[in-house]
Amino acid sequence: MLRREDTLIVDGYNMIGDWPELARLKLNKLEDARDRLLDILADYQSYAGLRVIVVFDAFRVPGIGAKYKQHRLSIVYTREKESADECIERLVGELKSVRHHLYVATSDQVEQRVTFGRGALRLSARELRLAVEESGREIARAIRREPPPKRNPLGGVLSGDVQRVLEQWRRGRRDTEGPDGEE
């Protein structure tokens, strides 16, 4: 049986424009907003077990585009004269499979309809942000629930006499009486 690996394709600049934290960063420096988005999505990818591809529009930038890995994320800058929407549609066509789910995160309603028509499930920027925030809360809850390690897990079960005798035996003193008064 083949392993199921879900894929999430994210319209990077769409998330930056929609998520308040990233929109504020973008006002000062777009690169900071991109880096923060990639950090957030890397954490989410690790938690959710998804393969994440982030697409950034480089429509007006001359060149052949770029693809690289960062934090195990796949990052794609589109080719010259290729919009992020066109790139996402191409990726949906290439990656669509009956063996895994394919999600596209964008708030562009036209793009949602086109990718849905091609077999991808859709998430708005808001829905992805809520999923990312919920994953952070789940991690925090799991960390808080973990009990501290016990030094002596039998300490609450055994009587004090038995604990004392076992401790003496552990230290090599076998000349003590057992808990019932026997040696």
VMD Tcl script that draws the C-alpha trace (Angstrom):
set ca {
  {0.00 0.00 0.00}
  {1.33 3.43 -0.90}
  {1.87 6.04 1.80}
  {-0.58 8.95 1.74}
  {1.13 12.34 1.58}
  {-1.09 15.39 1.34}
  {0.20 18.51 -0.38}
  {-0.62 22.14 0.35}
  {0.14 24.75 -2.32}
  {0.19 28.27 -0.86}
  {-0.12 31.54 -2.78}
  {2.58 33.32 -0.77}
  {1.80 36.96 -1.53}
  {-1.91 36.30 -1.01}
  {-1.17 35.12 2.56}
  {1.14 38.10 3.17}
  {-1.60 40.51 2.09}
  {-4.28 38.80 4.20}
  {-2.56 37.83 7.47}
  {-2.36 40.91 9.76}
  {1.08 40.09 11.19}
  {2.56 39.64 7.71}
  {0.79 42.68 6.25}
  {2.40 44.83 8.98}
  {5.85 43.38 8.22}
  {5.34 44.00 4.51}
  {4.91 47.73 5.14}
  {8.54 47.96 6.27}
  {10.21 45.22 4.25}
  {8.59 42.62 2.00}
  {11.50 40.22 2.52}
  {10.79 40.11 6.28}
  {7.15 39.21 5.61}
  {8.22 36.44 3.19}
  {10.72 35.03 5.70}
  {8.15 35.08 8.52}
  {5.57 33.32 6.30}
  {8.11 30.62 5.46}
  {8.96 30.12 9.16}
  {5.27 29.80 10.06}
  {4.58 27.36 7.24}
  {7.66 25.27 8.07}
  {6.36 24.81 11.63}
  {2.89 24.00 10.34}
  {4.27 21.52 7.80}
  {6.14 19.67 10.54}
  {3.10 19.54 12.79}
  {0.49 18.68 10.14}
  {2.64 16.21 8.20}
  {1.88 17.94 4.91}
  {4.17 18.66 2.00}
  {4.02 22.45 1.54}
  {4.81 24.33 -1.67}
  {4.86 28.13 -1.46}
  {4.49 30.06 -4.72}
  {5.62 33.66 -5.06}
  {4.68 35.72 -8.09}
  {7.68 37.04 -10.05}
  {5.59 37.99 -13.12}
  {7.50 41.20 -13.88}
  {10.93 39.88 -12.93}
  {13.01 38.76 -15.91}
  {14.31 35.22 -15.78}
  {13.34 31.60 -15.73}
  {12.04 31.55 -12.17}
  {13.53 29.67 -9.27}
  {12.80 26.65 -7.12}
  {14.53 25.82 -3.89}
  {14.08 24.17 -0.49}
  {14.12 25.99 2.83}
  {13.09 24.39 6.14}
  {11.92 21.39 4.05}
  {9.45 23.70 2.27}
  {9.42 23.84 -1.51}
  {9.55 27.47 -2.61}
  {8.77 28.50 -6.17}
  {9.29 31.92 -7.75}
  {7.36 32.02 -11.01}
  {8.96 32.44 -14.40}
  {8.92 35.73 -16.26}
  {5.40 36.48 -17.55}
  {3.91 33.66 -15.42}
  {1.57 34.69 -12.62}
  {1.34 32.83 -9.32}
  {-2.15 31.70 -10.35}
  {-0.84 30.16 -13.58}
  {1.97 28.44 -11.71}
  {-0.44 27.07 -9.08}
  {-2.77 25.76 -11.79}
  {0.19 24.06 -13.51}
  {1.29 22.49 -10.21}
  {-2.23 21.23 -9.51}
  {-2.22 19.53 -12.92}
  {1.18 17.96 -12.26}
  {0.52 16.86 -8.69}
  {-3.12 15.74 -8.85}
  {-3.36 12.10 -7.83}
  {-5.89 9.70 -6.38}
  {-3.29 8.66 -3.79}
  {-3.20 11.95 -1.89}
  {-5.16 15.11 -1.25}
  {-4.06 18.35 -2.84}
  {-5.00 21.67 -1.20}
  {-4.59 25.21 -2.54}
  {-4.52 28.12 -0.08}
  {-5.59 31.40 -1.65}
  {-8.34 33.93 -1.10}
  {-8.58 34.64 -4.82}
  {-12.07 33.25 -5.52}
  {-11.47 32.77 -9.24}
  {-8.32 30.80 -8.48}
  {-10.20 28.74 -5.88}
  {-12.81 27.78 -8.49}
  {-10.25 26.95 -11.18}
  {-8.10 24.77 -8.91}
  {-11.19 23.11 -7.39}
  {-12.32 22.29 -10.93}
  {-8.96 20.65 -11.53}
  {-9.28 18.44 -8.45}
  {-7.68 20.44 -5.63}
  {-9.38 21.22 -2.34}
  {-9.41 24.88 -1.37}
  {-8.54 26.90 1.70}
  {-8.88 30.64 2.08}
  {-6.03 32.64 3.62}
  {-8.17 33.02 6.75}
  {-8.84 29.26 7.00}
  {-5.12 28.49 6.69}
  {-4.26 31.11 9.32}
  {-6.83 29.58 11.69}
  {-5.42 26.07 11.07}
  {-1.89 27.34 11.75}
  {-3.00 29.07 14.97}
  {-4.91 25.97 16.15}
  {-1.86 23.76 15.55}
  {0.17 26.13 17.77}
  {-2.44 25.86 20.53}
  {-2.51 22.04 20.24}
  {1.26 21.88 20.60}
  {1.13 24.13 23.67}
  {-1.63 21.97 25.24}
  {0.35 18.80 24.62}
  {3.42 20.31 26.25}
  {1.46 21.42 29.33}
  {-0.21 18.00 29.76}
  {3.04 16.07 29.87}
  {3.68 15.07 33.48}
  {7.14 15.59 34.92}
  {9.26 12.44 34.92}
  {8.97 10.40 38.11}
  {12.12 9.43 39.93}
  {10.51 6.42 41.59}
  {7.33 5.25 39.92}
  {6.77 2.57 42.57}
  {7.07 5.10 45.40}
  {3.34 5.69 45.60}
  {2.49 1.97 45.52}
  {4.91 0.40 48.00}
  {4.80 0.87 51.76}
  {7.58 2.84 53.42}
  {9.06 -0.34 54.97}
  {9.27 -2.10 51.61}
  {10.81 1.00 50.00}
  {13.44 1.19 52.79}
  {14.39 -2.49 52.43}
  {14.59 -2.31 48.64}
  {16.76 0.80 48.87}
  {19.12 -0.94 51.29}
  {19.30 -3.98 49.02}
  {20.02 -1.68 46.08}
  {22.94 -0.24 48.02}
  {24.29 -3.73 48.65}
  {23.25 -4.20 52.27}
  {21.57 -7.59 52.31}
  {21.74 -8.06 56.07}
  {18.47 -6.26 56.72}
  {15.17 -7.86 57.49}
  {12.45 -8.05 54.84}
  {9.16 -6.21 55.31}
  {7.61 -9.20 57.09}
  {10.41 -9.43 59.62}
  {12.19 -12.23 57.71}
  {15.75 -12.06 56.60}
}
mol new
graphics top color blue
foreach p $ca { graphics top sphere $p radius 0.5 }
foreach p [lrange $ca 0 end-1] q [lrange $ca 1 end] { graphics top cylinder $p $q radius 0.2 }
display resetview
